[in-house]
Amino acid sequence: MTGADIISGILVLAGSALALTAAIGIVRFPDTLTRMHSATKPQTLGLLLVLAGATIRLRGNADVGMLILTGLFALITAPVIANRVGQLAYREHNYREDLLVGDEMREFAENPESGANGQD
């Protein structure tokens, strides 16, 4: 077993552990906003670690490019999806107000025309 194989295995295990914690968070957290946080941050990092481990293991293979593209698409789409889900959950009042530290969406939700297109 080479050093690259050990590093690859550690990355895959760490990524799998993060994906597991994200799945547990989705089941355990009480509202949509906290579940969204669990679904995006550790899940994306876990996926990137697993892909990095696979890339190290497959070095020199033609499939490495596909793994890199997969990681890039996950990084591009996860924040956009989380933003849209968060906005929808807020509009549908599917959150617990006692868990909010600050409410930056309240002004926008009360008057959506004032800042929706950047026009006043």
C-alpha positions in Angstrom: 0.0 0.0 0.0 1.4 3.4 -1.0 1.1 6.7 0.7 -1.3 7.9 -2.0 -3.6 5.0 -1.2 -3.6 5.8 2.5 -4.4 9.5 1.8 -7.1 8.5 -0.7 -8.6 6.2 1.9 -8.5 8.9 4.6 -10.2 11.4 2.3 -12.9 9.0 1.3 -13.6 8.0 4.9 -13.7 11.7 6.0 -16.0 12.6 3.2 -18.3 9.7 4.1 -18.3 10.7 7.7 -19.3 14.3 6.7 -22.1 12.9 4.5 -23.3 10.8 7.4 -23.4 13.8 9.7 -25.3 15.8 7.1 -27.9 13.0 6.8 -28.3 12.8 10.6 -28.7 16.6 10.7 -31.4 16.5 8.1 -33.3 14.0 10.1 -32.7 15.6 13.5 -32.9 19.3 13.0 -36.3 20.9 13.7 -37.0 23.2 10.8 -36.3 23.7 7.1 -33.6 26.4 7.5 -31.5 24.3 9.8 -32.0 21.2 7.7 -31.0 23.2 4.7 -27.7 24.2 6.4 -27.0 20.6 7.2 -27.9 19.5 3.7 -25.6 21.9 1.9 -22.4 22.6 3.9 -21.2 19.2 5.2 -22.7 17.3 2.3 -20.9 19.4 -0.3 -17.6 19.2 1.6 -18.1 15.5 2.1 -18.7 15.0 -1.6 -15.6 17.0 -2.4 -13.5 14.9 -0.1 -14.7 11.7 -1.6 -14.0 13.0 -5.1 -10.6 14.1 -4.0 -9.9 10.7 -2.6 -11.1 9.1 -5.8 -9.0 11.5 -7.9 -5.9 10.6 -6.0 -6.7 6.9 -6.4 -7.4 7.2 -10.2 -4.5 9.6 -11.0 -3.6 9.4 -14.6 -7.0 7.9 -15.6 -9.3 9.7 -18.1 -12.1 9.6 -15.4 -10.3 12.3 -13.3 -11.7 15.0 -15.5 -15.3 13.8 -14.9 -14.6 13.8 -11.1 -13.4 17.4 -11.3 -16.5 18.4 -13.3 -18.7 16.7 -10.8 -17.1 18.7 -7.9 -17.3 22.0 -9.8 -21.0 21.5 -10.6 -21.7 20.6 -6.9 -19.9 23.8 -5.8 -21.9 25.9 -8.3 -25.3 24.5 -7.7 -25.4 23.8 -4.0 -25.4 27.5 -2.9 -28.0 28.4 -5.4 -30.3 25.6 -4.4 -29.8 26.4 -0.7 -30.7 30.0 -1.4 -33.9 29.2 -3.2 -35.0 26.6 -0.6 -34.3 29.1 2.2 -36.3 31.8 0.5 -39.2 29.5 -0.1 -39.2 28.2 3.5 -39.2 31.8 4.7 -42.1 32.8 2.5 -44.1 29.8 3.5 -43.3 30.5 7.2 -41.8 27.0 7.6 -39.2 28.0 10.2 -39.0 28.5 13.9 -38.6 32.2 14.8 -37.0 31.4 18.2 -34.0 29.9 16.3 -33.4 33.0 14.2 -30.6 35.3 15.5 -31.2 38.0 12.9 -34.0 38.4 10.3 -32.6 40.1 7.2 -35.4 38.8 5.0 -38.3 40.4 6.9 -38.0 43.8 5.1 -37.9 42.0 1.7 -40.8 39.7 2.6 -43.0 42.7 3.7 -42.3 44.7 0.5 -40.9 42.5 -2.2 -41.2 45.2 -4.9 -38.7 47.5 -3.1 -35.6 45.4 -3.7 -36.6 42.5 -6.0 -35.0 43.9 -9.1 -32.7 46.4 -7.5 -35.1 49.2 -8.2 -36.6 51.5 -5.6 
